[in-house]
Amino acid sequence: HLANLALMVGSVSSVKQPSSLASSLDQLMAVAEEYNSMMHGIVRGVCEAMHGFYEQGPLKQKERVQEKAEKDYSGDFLKVVDIIRSSAVFHSFHDLSRAIVALNKPGVVQVVRLK
């Protein structure tokens, strides 16, 4: 089941924020702050509709985004895609799979990592 879920998510190696989103880390952090509530509303609604428990996390701190960009992405801050963070717990693979499919519909969000 986990292998099938990983296939639904796809490869995350090339995932990157669009360059039109921000030209600096400060701008990227401002955009994350601006869209934080909307993103949580979308993801919470889908997760809860699929019988999941949703927990909103804090925004990743600017210092940690910079550190991750330098360590993992040769300084490219646009490759840090987990600034708005949350957790969802599902009690069945069926519900988790349904949530991933619903979230990955065009125009919703893109799931890039499962833990």
Sequence and secondary structure as in RCSB ss.txt:
>XXXX:A:sequence
HLANLALMVGSVSSVKQPSSLASSLDQLMAVAEEYNSMMHGIVRGVCEAMHGFYEQGPLKQKERVQEKAEKDYSG
DFLKVVDIIRSSAVFHSFHDLSRAIVALNKPGVVQVVRLK
>XXXX:A:secstr
 HHHHHHHH   TT    TTT SSHHHHHHHHHHHHHHHHHHHHHHHHHTT EEEE     HHHHHHHHHHHHTT
 GGG   SS EEEE SSHHHHHHHHHHHTSTTS       
